[in-house]
Amino acid sequence: TLLSGATLNQAVAGIQAAARAARTREALLESACRLFGEKGYRQTSLEEIAEDCRLTIRPIYYHFGNKKALFAAVSDIMEERASKVMREAPAQ
């Protein structure tokens, strides 16, 4: 069946919101990876990460819940990156 104009607009708005949320989450993770790497866990505040992304702190809590969960997500990313490097490294 064909979608009505209103339903189609709602679907498009939902897709756009999901894309924005994904970009925000990715930006937070990239910033957190860099700042945790440069300054360490204790010396990096959620406020600094949010400011680095030009956001308020609210999206961090929305996507991750707290600093510990954000750090766990960063750790997973770093583990994936390290594993990829090891897989792609030539055997010696």
C-alpha positions in Angstrom: 0.0 0.0 0.0 1.0 3.6 -0.5 1.8 5.7 2.5 -0.2 8.9 3.0 1.7 12.2 2.9 1.6 12.5 6.7 2.8 9.0 7.3 5.6 9.4 4.7 6.7 12.6 6.4 6.7 10.9 9.8 8.8 8.0 8.4 11.3 10.5 6.8 11.5 12.4 10.1 12.1 9.2 12.0 14.9 8.2 9.6 16.5 11.7 9.9 16.3 11.6 13.7 17.9 8.2 13.8 20.7 9.3 11.5 21.3 12.4 13.7 21.4 10.2 16.8 23.9 7.9 15.1 26.2 10.8 14.1 26.0 12.2 17.7 26.9 8.9 19.2 29.8 8.5 16.8 31.1 12.0 17.6 30.9 11.3 21.3 32.8 8.1 20.9 35.5 9.6 18.8 35.9 12.5 21.3 35.9 10.2 24.2 38.5 7.9 22.6 40.8 10.9 22.0 40.3 12.6 25.4 40.5 9.4 27.5 43.6 8.5 25.5 45.2 11.9 26.1 44.2 12.6 29.7 43.1 9.2 31.1 39.7 8.2 32.6 39.9 10.2 35.8 41.1 13.4 34.3 38.5 13.5 31.5 35.1 14.8 32.4 31.8 14.2 30.6 31.5 18.0 30.3 34.8 18.1 28.4 33.6 15.4 26.0 30.3 17.2 25.4 32.0 20.5 24.9 34.5 19.0 22.5 31.5 17.8 20.4 29.7 21.2 20.8 26.9 19.4 22.7 25.4 19.5 26.1 26.0 16.6 28.5 22.5 15.3 27.9 23.3 13.2 24.8 26.0 11.4 26.7 23.5 10.3 29.3 21.0 9.4 26.6 23.4 7.2 24.6 25.5 5.8 27.4 23.9 6.4 30.7 27.1 7.3 32.6 30.9 7.8 32.3 31.6 4.1 33.1 29.4 2.9 30.3 30.9 5.4 27.9 34.4 4.2 28.8 33.3 0.6 28.3 32.1 1.5 24.7 35.4 3.3 24.1 37.3 0.2 25.3 35.3 -2.0 22.9 36.2 0.3 20.0 39.8 0.3 20.9 39.8 -3.5 21.3 38.2 -3.8 17.8 40.8 -1.4 16.3 43.7 -3.3 17.9 42.3 -6.6 16.7 42.0 -5.3 13.2 45.7 -4.1 13.2 46.8 -7.5 14.5 44.8 -9.4 11.8 46.2 -7.1 9.1 49.8 -7.2 10.3 52.1 -9.4 8.2 53.1 -12.7 9.9 56.7 -12.7 11.1 
